[in-house]
Each structure stands twice: as structure tokens, then as C-alpha cells.
């Protein structure tokens, strides 16, 4: 409702044209704010389960986030020389690797993406643990998940 009717029509048309595609998921975060998302998730959770006013866990809130349908990003790339996340996916970026580049978005090409991925591949994904905790822990699951608060 915050967009002009013509833009809404274009968005709906694009959704219909790509509804059967399975190779890639594209999410456009237009008119989105991370603080808004957390606040609306709390409101939705409390509407659905008023008894959870206190003592709720991350798992109780997470399904109410706007991006609950998507996995948390492994890599966040910020173009244009800015080194901040600017209220974007505040909850979801908790364990993401961050890559900052001076390259402007219109110029961000395959080579720039390759550099970001190469940087990511050099990192040790610890999800709040130390390197020592990772090596002394049991074998990692196929897809490593961030620890729950009580695991840290």
C-alpha cells in the first residue's frame, strides 16, 4: 500500500512470471527496517500467544519476523564504501559474515562477487564460539546453525 499502483502491478506481474522458478530465491527488501521487523514480530507473537509475555525464547519470536521464510544470510555484502548495516536484517545478521567494498552497486560485477566469496571462504564460521570450542566439540552438523543463547 505504500507503493504506487503501477509499481504494485509490476511486482505482481514479476511474481507471476517467476512463480515456478526453483533455481534462485530473490528477496527484495523495499520499505523494510530491522527495528520495525523486531517490533512487529514481538507484537505478532504476543497477539498469537499472550501467555508468552515473559519467558519467551528466540525460537518463539523468530517465526514472526518478516523474513521467517528464508534462512539467515551467511554473507552480507555492503557496497559503496559504507561500513554499516543500516538497520537491515538486524536479527538475521547476528552470525553473518560481513564484507564491505568500495565498489558501487551498479559496478558490482562477477569479479567483485568472486572477491567477496573468496573473503568469506577464508573465514572460520564460529557462531559465537572460540576456535578452541569448535575443535573440542563434537563433529559439526552438515549445516552448522548458530548456537542458542543458552549454548553460548
C-alpha positions in Angstrom: 0.0 0.0 0.0 3.0 2.3 0.3 3.8 2.0 -3.4 2.1 3.4 -6.4 -0.4 1.2 -8.2 1.8 0.9 -11.3 4.7 -0.4 -9.2 2.5 -2.9 -7.4 1.2 -4.2 -10.7 4.8 -4.7 -11.9 5.7 -6.5 -8.7 2.7 -8.8 -9.0 3.5 -9.5 -12.7 7.1 -10.4 -11.9 5.9 -12.7 -9.1 3.5 -14.5 -11.5 6.2 -14.8 -14.2 8.7 -16.4 -11.8 6.3 -18.4 -9.5 7.6 -21.7 -10.9 11.3 -20.9 -10.7 13.3 -23.0 -8.3 16.9 -22.2 -9.0 17.2 -19.0 -7.1 15.2 -17.1 -4.4 15.3 -13.3 -4.8 14.0 -11.3 -1.9 13.6 -7.5 -2.3 13.5 -5.7 1.0 11.7 -2.5 0.0 10.4 -0.2 2.7 12.0 -2.6 5.3 13.7 -1.8 8.6 15.2 -4.2 11.1 14.0 -2.4 14.2 10.4 -2.3 12.7 10.7 -6.0 12.0 11.7 -6.9 15.5 8.9 -4.8 17.0 6.2 -6.1 14.7 7.4 -9.7 15.4 7.0 -9.1 19.2 3.5 -7.7 18.6 2.5 -10.6 16.4 3.9 -13.1 18.9 2.0 -11.6 21.8 -1.2 -11.4 19.7 -0.9 -15.1 18.9 0.3 -16.2 22.3 -0.4 -13.6 25.0 0.8 -16.0 27.7 4.4 -15.6 26.3 4.6 -12.0 27.6 7.6 -13.2 29.6 9.9 -16.1 29.4 9.9 -16.5 25.7 12.9 -17.7 23.7 14.3 -16.7 20.3 12.5 -19.7 18.8 9.2 -18.2 19.9 9.9 -14.9 18.2 11.7 -15.9 15.1 8.6 -17.3 13.2 7.0 -13.8 13.4 9.8 -12.0 11.6 9.2 -10.7 8.1 11.9 -12.9 6.7 11.0 -16.1 8.7 10.6 -18.0 5.4 14.3 -17.5 4.5 17.5 -18.8 6.1 19.7 -16.3 7.8 22.3 -14.9 5.4 25.8 -16.4 5.5 27.4 -13.4 3.9 26.3 -9.8 3.9 27.9 -7.6 1.2 27.7 -3.8 1.6 28.7 -1.8 -1.5 29.6 1.8 -1.9 32.2 2.2 0.8 29.8 2.2 3.7 30.8 0.1 6.7 27.5 -0.4 8.5 24.4 -2.5 8.1 22.0 0.5 8.3 19.0 -1.1 10.1 18.9 -4.0 7.7 18.1 -7.5 8.9 19.3 -6.8 12.5 18.1 -10.1 13.8 19.2 -12.2 10.9 22.7 -10.8 10.5 23.7 -11.8 14.1 26.0 -14.6 12.8 26.5 -13.5 9.2 30.0 -12.7 7.8 30.2 -9.1 6.7 32.0 -7.9 3.6 32.5 -4.2 2.8 33.6 -2.9 -0.6 34.1 0.5 -2.1 32.6 -0.7 -5.3 29.4 1.0 -6.1 26.3 -1.2 -6.6 26.0 -0.5 -10.4 29.6 -1.6 -10.8 29.4 -4.7 -8.6 30.2 -7.4 -11.1 31.2 -11.1 -11.2 34.8 -10.2 -10.2 33.6 -8.2 -7.2 31.3 -11.1 -6.1 34.2 -13.5 -6.5 36.3 -11.3 -4.2 33.6 -11.3 -1.6 33.1 -15.0 -1.8 36.9 -15.6 -1.6 37.0 -13.4 1.6 34.1 -15.4 3.0 35.9 -18.7 2.3 38.9 -17.6 4.4 36.8 -17.1 7.5 36.2 -19.5 10.3 32.4 -19.7 11.0 32.2 -19.9 14.8 28.7 -18.8 15.6 29.7 -17.2 18.9 32.2 -19.9 19.9 36.0 -19.7 20.0 38.2 -21.7 17.7 39.1 -23.9 20.6 35.5 -24.7 21.4 35.0 -25.7 17.8 37.9 -28.1 17.7 36.9 -29.7 21.0 33.2 -30.0 20.2 31.6 -33.0 18.5 31.7 -33.1 14.7 29.8 -30.2 13.1 26.5 -31.0 11.6 26.2 -30.8 7.8 24.8 -27.3 8.0 26.1 -25.5 11.1 23.5 -23.5 13.0 24.1 -20.6 15.3 24.1 -21.6 19.0 21.0 -20.9 21.1 21.6 -18.2 23.7 21.9 -20.9 26.5 24.6 -22.7 24.4 27.0 -19.7 24.4 
